[in-house]
């Protein structure tokens, strides 16, 4: 929790300072919001050189354009253009007209479901017609019945879907009480239809780690999120992987998590080595690490990333690579490791502003551009995934067998 508390202090300082701007104004129009945004960027934006932008010089031109804008929407587009000069995807404004809908949406979202009654498939719209299976839960009824990634759901229990049936409509027909049967009509990528009858079951949505030995001598760890609970699961399984030739740490799709959990996992491979820091324009907050930690695993290590790898998962990949401890294989990460604060503008609109960066122990600054792998690969196509092949995992294993040489 120590890292999170330090970050919380950073966020609080930015919110309090920015709130002072908001409270000092009487009007609540785009010009007031422009002044608020410009001052907030001037004092709190993470990059003191504004990414090479002459921030002082662009003020008058953009302010004049906001004043002359024909309506509020046009004015906020101009403010957005000014922020775009920074080249930072983490920093943007939300006009006040959009805030009520966002707050209503947030208020309607209750606690995340931990389980549901159904067959255990992930569905979504693809480039082709219809709603397709994007994945199945391990050991779920759908997987056992032979439902495959890429199958298109044509119908349920004799009803054939139309263009008016969206993903939610399909979901409503597939779900049902535990123990009841549902017959799915599926079409494979070759256009061949088939029917499968599945008994609905209880689908557990709680994340869990996956650890196994692949190709007899390679350890594999898949962590869906970097939380202390999941890291403890990994710690219980790690002894079974200590004798392997190498370990693949799969961070594909990991949206982030706790900086403290990230540090614990990193030290299993690094030992008592500094992890890095959270750096604002004014201060540097080291990521706490244990000087008594022992590197539990010293074999070859490869990290797999993809475009959904984000937040402290990106930090973990960069820390391990920067320390010379791991190679990274896969695709460029999302670029979501910057720490941002959301503050209210005088009008009631919102400003999200990047206020801190993670840095590795060797000084590599992680911004919002993503981590480029040592071995960059194309995303696997649907046919490859449907055939059960994982070329990114295969390449990671090749790197391990080559002793980390690429």
C-alpha positions as CSV (number, residue, x, y, z in Angstrom):
1,X,0.0,0.0,0.0
2,X,2.9,2.4,0.4
3,X,3.3,3.1,-3.3
4,X,-0.5,3.6,-3.6
5,X,-0.4,6.1,-0.7
6,X,2.4,8.0,-2.3
7,X,0.5,8.2,-5.6
8,X,-2.6,9.2,-3.7
9,X,-0.7,12.2,-2.2
10,X,0.4,13.2,-5.6
11,X,-3.1,13.1,-7.0
12,X,-4.5,14.9,-3.9
13,X,-2.1,17.8,-4.4
14,X,-3.1,18.2,-8.0
15,X,-6.8,18.0,-7.2
16,X,-6.6,20.5,-4.4
17,X,-4.6,23.0,-6.4
18,X,-6.8,22.7,-9.4
19,X,-9.9,23.0,-7.2
20,X,-8.5,26.3,-6.1
21,X,-8.6,27.5,-9.7
22,X,-12.2,26.3,-10.1
23,X,-13.4,28.0,-7.0
24,X,-11.8,31.3,-7.7
25,X,-13.8,31.9,-10.9
26,X,-17.4,33.3,-11.0
27,X,-18.3,32.5,-14.6
28,X,-18.6,29.0,-16.0
29,X,-18.0,29.3,-19.7
30,X,-15.4,27.9,-22.2
31,X,-13.1,30.9,-21.7
32,X,-13.0,30.2,-17.9
33,X,-12.3,26.5,-18.6
34,X,-9.6,27.5,-21.0
35,X,-7.9,29.6,-18.4
36,X,-8.3,26.8,-15.9
37,X,-6.8,24.2,-18.2
38,X,-3.9,26.3,-19.3
39,X,-2.9,27.1,-15.7
40,X,-3.3,23.5,-14.6
41,X,-1.0,22.3,-17.5
42,X,1.4,25.1,-16.7
43,X,1.8,24.0,-13.1
44,X,1.0,20.3,-12.9
45,X,1.6,18.6,-16.3
46,X,4.2,15.9,-15.9
47,X,6.6,17.1,-18.6
48,X,8.3,20.4,-17.5
49,X,9.2,21.1,-21.1
50,X,5.7,20.2,-22.3
51,X,7.1,17.7,-24.7
52,X,9.0,20.4,-26.6
53,X,5.9,22.6,-27.0
54,X,6.4,26.4,-26.4
55,X,3.4,26.4,-24.0
56,X,3.6,30.1,-23.1
57,X,3.7,31.1,-26.8
58,X,0.6,29.2,-27.8
59,X,-1.6,30.7,-25.1
60,X,-2.9,33.9,-26.9
61,X,-3.7,32.3,-30.2
62,X,-5.8,29.5,-28.7
63,X,-7.5,31.8,-26.2
64,X,-8.6,34.1,-29.0
65,X,-10.0,31.2,-30.9
66,X,-12.0,30.0,-27.8
67,X,-13.4,33.5,-27.4
68,X,-14.4,33.7,-31.1
69,X,-15.9,30.2,-31.2
70,X,-19.4,30.1,-32.6
71,X,-20.7,27.8,-29.9
72,X,-19.6,25.9,-26.8
73,X,-18.8,22.7,-28.6
74,X,-16.5,24.5,-31.0
75,X,-14.8,26.2,-28.1
76,X,-14.1,22.9,-26.4
77,X,-12.8,21.5,-29.7
78,X,-10.2,24.3,-29.7
79,X,-9.2,23.5,-26.1
80,X,-8.8,19.9,-27.2
81,X,-6.6,21.0,-30.1
82,X,-4.4,22.9,-27.7
83,X,-4.0,19.8,-25.5
84,X,-3.3,17.7,-28.6
85,X,-0.2,19.9,-29.1
86,X,1.3,18.0,-26.1
87,X,1.1,14.7,-27.9
88,X,-0.1,13.0,-24.8
89,X,-3.1,10.6,-25.0
90,X,-3.6,10.7,-21.2
91,X,-4.4,14.4,-21.1
92,X,-7.8,15.7,-22.5
93,X,-11.0,17.5,-21.6
94,X,-14.6,16.3,-21.3
95,X,-17.1,19.1,-22.1
96,X,-19.7,19.8,-19.4
97,X,-22.5,18.7,-21.8
98,X,-21.1,15.1,-21.6
99,X,-20.6,14.9,-17.9
100,X,-24.2,14.1,-16.7
101,X,-24.4,11.1,-19.0
102,X,-21.0,9.8,-17.8
103,X,-22.0,10.2,-14.2
104,X,-25.3,8.5,-14.8
105,X,-23.6,5.6,-16.5
106,X,-21.1,5.3,-13.6
107,X,-24.0,5.4,-11.0
108,X,-25.7,2.5,-12.8
109,X,-22.7,0.3,-12.7
110,X,-22.9,-1.8,-9.6
111,X,-20.2,-4.2,-8.3
112,X,-18.7,-6.4,-10.9
113,X,-20.3,-9.8,-11.3
114,X,-18.2,-12.7,-9.9
115,X,-20.3,-15.4,-11.5
116,X,-23.3,-16.0,-13.8
117,X,-25.4,-18.8,-15.2
118,X,-24.7,-19.6,-18.8
119,X,-22.4,-21.6,-21.1
120,X,-19.1,-19.6,-20.7
121,X,-18.4,-17.8,-23.9
122,X,-17.2,-14.3,-24.7
123,X,-19.0,-12.8,-27.7
124,X,-18.7,-9.6,-29.7
125,X,-19.2,-8.0,-33.1
126,X,-16.5,-8.6,-35.7
127,X,-15.8,-7.3,-39.1
128,X,-18.1,-9.9,-40.6
129,X,-21.9,-10.2,-40.1
130,X,-23.3,-11.5,-36.9
131,X,-22.1,-12.0,-33.4
132,X,-19.0,-14.2,-33.0
133,X,-17.4,-16.2,-30.3
134,X,-14.2,-14.4,-29.2
135,X,-13.2,-16.9,-26.6
136,X,-14.4,-19.5,-24.1
137,X,-13.8,-19.9,-20.4
138,X,-11.6,-22.8,-19.5
139,X,-13.5,-25.9,-18.4
140,X,-16.8,-24.2,-19.1
141,X,-19.7,-26.0,-20.7
142,X,-19.1,-24.3,-24.1
143,X,-15.5,-25.4,-24.2
144,X,-16.4,-28.9,-23.3
145,X,-19.1,-28.9,-26.0
146,X,-16.6,-27.9,-28.7
147,X,-17.5,-24.2,-29.2
148,X,-14.5,-22.6,-30.9
149,X,-13.2,-19.1,-31.3
150,X,-14.5,-17.6,-34.5
151,X,-17.8,-19.5,-34.5
152,X,-20.7,-17.1,-35.4
153,X,-23.8,-17.5,-33.4
154,X,-26.6,-18.0,-36.0
155,X,-29.4,-18.9,-33.6
156,X,-30.5,-20.2,-30.2
157,X,-33.2,-22.9,-29.6
158,X,-34.5,-22.7,-33.1
159,X,-34.6,-18.9,-33.2
160,X,-32.3,-17.4,-35.9
161,X,-30.8,-14.1,-35.2
162,X,-31.4,-11.1,-37.5
163,X,-29.4,-7.9,-38.0
164,X,-31.5,-6.3,-35.3
165,X,-30.2,-8.7,-32.7
166,X,-27.2,-7.1,-31.0
167,X,-24.7,-8.6,-28.6
168,X,-27.0,-8.0,-25.6
169,X,-29.9,-9.7,-27.4
170,X,-27.8,-12.8,-28.1
171,X,-26.5,-12.8,-24.5
172,X,-30.1,-12.8,-23.1
173,X,-31.1,-15.8,-25.2
174,X,-27.9,-17.8,-24.4
175,X,-28.1,-17.3,-20.7
176,X,-30.5,-19.2,-18.5
177,X,-30.9,-21.2,-15.3
178,X,-28.2,-23.6,-14.2
179,X,-29.0,-27.2,-15.3
180,X,-31.1,-26.2,-18.3
181,X,-30.2,-27.0,-21.9
182,X,-29.6,-24.6,-24.7
183,X,-29.0,-25.4,-28.4
184,X,-26.7,-23.1,-30.3
185,X,-26.6,-22.9,-34.1
186,X,-23.1,-22.0,-35.0
187,X,-21.4,-21.2,-38.3
188,X,-17.7,-21.8,-38.7
189,X,-15.4,-19.5,-40.8
190,X,-15.9,-21.8,-43.8
191,X,-19.7,-21.2,-43.7
192,X,-20.6,-24.6,-42.4
193,X,-23.4,-24.6,-39.8
194,X,-23.7,-27.1,-36.9
195,X,-25.7,-27.4,-33.7
196,X,-24.5,-28.0,-30.2
197,X,-26.6,-28.6,-27.2
198,X,-25.1,-27.4,-23.9
199,X,-26.2,-27.7,-20.3
200,X,-25.9,-24.3,-18.7
201,X,-23.7,-24.1,-15.6
202,X,-22.3,-21.7,-13.1
203,X,-19.6,-19.6,-14.7
204,X,-16.9,-18.2,-12.3
205,X,-15.7,-14.8,-13.4
206,X,-13.2,-14.4,-10.6
207,X,-9.7,-14.0,-12.1
208,X,-7.2,-16.8,-11.4
209,X,-3.6,-17.3,-12.4
210,X,-2.5,-20.1,-14.8
211,X,0.8,-21.8,-14.2
212,X,2.0,-24.9,-16.0
213,X,5.0,-26.5,-17.7
214,X,5.0,-26.5,-21.5
215,X,7.2,-28.5,-23.8
216,X,8.4,-30.4,-20.7
217,X,11.1,-27.8,-19.6
218,X,9.5,-24.4,-19.9
219,X,7.5,-22.8,-17.1
220,X,4.5,-20.7,-18.0
221,X,2.8,-18.0,-15.8
222,X,-0.4,-16.1,-16.8
223,X,-1.5,-13.4,-14.5
224,X,-4.8,-11.7,-15.5
225,X,-4.2,-8.7,-13.2
226,X,-1.4,-7.6,-10.9
227,X,-3.2,-7.8,-7.5
228,X,-1.8,-9.1,-4.2
229,X,-4.4,-11.9,-4.1
230,X,-3.3,-13.2,-7.5
231,X,0.4,-12.7,-6.8
232,X,-0.1,-14.9,-3.7
233,X,-1.6,-17.6,-6.0
234,X,1.5,-17.4,-8.2
235,X,3.8,-17.6,-5.2
236,X,2.2,-20.9,-4.2
237,X,2.7,-22.3,-7.7
238,X,6.2,-21.0,-8.2
239,X,8.1,-23.8,-6.5
240,X,6.8,-26.2,-9.1
241,X,8.6,-24.1,-11.8
242,X,11.9,-23.6,-10.2
243,X,13.7,-26.4,-12.0
244,X,12.6,-25.3,-15.5
245,X,14.9,-24.1,-18.2
246,X,13.1,-20.8,-18.4
247,X,9.8,-19.1,-17.6
248,X,7.4,-17.3,-19.8
249,X,5.5,-14.5,-18.0
250,X,2.4,-13.8,-20.0
251,X,1.1,-10.3,-19.5
252,X,-1.1,-10.2,-22.6
253,X,-4.4,-8.4,-21.8
254,X,-3.3,-7.4,-18.3
255,X,-4.9,-4.0,-17.6
256,X,-2.6,-3.1,-14.7
257,X,-3.1,-3.5,-11.0
258,X,-1.3,-2.6,-7.8
259,X,2.3,-1.1,-7.9
260,X,3.1,-3.1,-4.7
261,X,2.0,-6.4,-6.3
262,X,4.1,-5.5,-9.3
263,X,7.1,-4.9,-7.1
264,X,6.7,-8.2,-5.3
265,X,6.5,-10.1,-8.6
266,X,9.5,-8.2,-10.0
267,X,11.7,-9.1,-7.0
268,X,11.1,-12.8,-7.5
269,X,13.2,-12.4,-10.6
270,X,15.4,-9.5,-9.5
271,X,16.1,-10.1,-5.9
272,X,17.1,-7.0,-3.7
273,X,17.3,-4.6,-6.6
274,X,15.7,-1.1,-6.8
275,X,12.5,-1.2,-8.9
276,X,12.1,2.4,-10.0
277,X,10.1,5.4,-9.0
278,X,7.1,7.6,-9.6
279,X,8.2,11.0,-10.7
280,X,6.3,14.2,-10.9
281,X,7.6,17.6,-12.0
282,X,8.6,18.4,-8.4
283,X,9.2,15.1,-6.6
284,X,10.5,11.5,-7.0
285,X,8.8,8.7,-5.0
286,X,10.8,5.5,-5.1
287,X,8.8,2.3,-5.5
288,X,9.4,0.5,-2.2
289,X,11.3,-2.8,-2.5
290,X,12.6,-5.3,0.0
291,X,16.4,-5.1,0.5
292,X,16.2,-8.7,1.9
293,X,14.3,-10.2,-1.0
294,X,15.8,-13.3,-2.6
295,X,15.5,-13.9,-6.3
296,X,13.4,-17.1,-6.3
297,X,14.1,-17.8,-9.9
298,X,17.3,-17.2,-11.8
299,X,16.7,-19.0,-15.1
300,X,15.9,-17.4,-18.4
301,X,12.8,-15.2,-18.5
302,X,10.7,-13.9,-21.4
303,X,7.7,-11.6,-21.0
304,X,4.9,-11.6,-23.6
305,X,3.0,-8.4,-24.2
306,X,0.2,-7.2,-26.5
307,X,-1.7,-4.0,-27.2
308,X,-3.9,-4.5,-24.1
309,X,-1.0,-4.7,-21.7
310,X,-1.3,-1.5,-19.7
311,X,-0.5,0.4,-16.5
312,X,1.9,-1.3,-14.0
313,X,2.0,-4.4,-16.3
314,X,3.9,-2.2,-18.7
315,X,6.1,-1.0,-15.9
316,X,6.8,-4.6,-14.9
317,X,7.9,-5.5,-18.4
318,X,10.1,-2.5,-18.7
319,X,11.7,-3.0,-15.2
320,X,12.6,-6.6,-15.9
321,X,14.0,-5.8,-19.3
322,X,15.9,-2.7,-18.2
323,X,17.6,-4.7,-15.4
324,X,18.8,-7.1,-18.1
325,X,16.7,-9.8,-16.6
326,X,14.1,-10.5,-19.3
327,X,13.4,-10.3,-23.0
328,X,10.0,-9.0,-24.2
329,X,8.2,-10.7,-27.0
330,X,4.9,-9.8,-28.7
331,X,3.3,-6.5,-29.7
332,X,3.7,-2.9,-28.5
333,X,1.8,-2.3,-25.3
334,X,-1.1,0.1,-24.8
335,X,0.8,3.0,-23.4
336,X,-1.2,3.5,-20.2
337,X,1.4,3.7,-17.5
338,X,1.2,7.4,-16.9
339,X,-0.5,8.5,-13.7
340,X,-3.3,11.0,-14.3
341,X,-5.6,13.1,-12.2
342,X,-9.2,14.0,-13.1
343,X,-10.3,17.5,-11.9
344,X,-13.5,19.5,-12.4
345,X,-13.3,22.6,-14.5
346,X,-15.3,25.8,-13.5
347,X,-18.1,24.8,-15.9
348,X,-18.5,21.4,-14.5
349,X,-16.6,19.7,-17.3
350,X,-13.6,17.5,-16.6
351,X,-9.9,17.7,-17.2
352,X,-7.7,14.6,-17.1
353,X,-4.1,15.6,-16.8
354,X,-0.9,13.4,-16.7
355,X,0.9,14.4,-13.5
356,X,3.5,11.6,-13.0
357,X,5.6,9.0,-14.9
358,X,7.0,5.7,-13.8
359,X,10.8,5.4,-14.3
360,X,12.9,2.2,-14.1
361,X,15.9,2.0,-11.7
362,X,18.1,2.8,-14.7
363,X,16.2,6.0,-15.5
364,X,14.1,4.9,-18.4
365,X,11.0,7.1,-18.4
366,X,7.7,5.3,-19.2
367,X,5.3,7.7,-20.9
368,X,2.2,7.1,-22.8
369,X,3.6,5.6,-26.0
370,X,3.8,1.9,-25.0
371,X,6.7,-0.5,-24.6
372,X,8.2,-1.9,-27.9
373,X,9.1,-5.5,-27.6
374,X,12.6,-6.9,-28.3
375,X,11.0,-9.3,-30.7
376,X,7.9,-7.6,-32.2
377,X,5.4,-10.0,-33.8
378,X,2.2,-9.5,-35.8
379,X,-1.0,-10.3,-33.9
380,X,-2.1,-13.9,-34.7
381,X,-5.0,-14.2,-37.1
382,X,-8.3,-15.9,-36.4
383,X,-7.4,-19.1,-38.2
384,X,-4.2,-19.5,-36.2
385,X,-6.0,-19.0,-32.9
386,X,-8.9,-21.3,-33.9
387,X,-6.4,-24.0,-34.6
388,X,-5.2,-23.7,-31.0
389,X,-1.8,-22.4,-32.0
390,X,-0.1,-19.5,-30.1
391,X,2.8,-18.2,-32.2
392,X,3.8,-15.6,-29.6
393,X,4.2,-18.3,-26.9
394,X,6.1,-20.4,-29.4
395,X,8.5,-17.5,-30.2
396,X,9.0,-16.8,-26.5
397,X,10.0,-20.4,-25.9
398,X,12.4,-20.2,-28.8
399,X,14.1,-17.2,-27.2
400,X,14.4,-19.0,-23.9
401,X,15.9,-22.1,-25.6
402,X,18.4,-19.7,-27.3
403,X,19.5,-18.4,-23.8
404,X,17.8,-15.1,-24.3
405,X,19.6,-14.4,-27.6
406,X,17.5,-12.8,-30.3
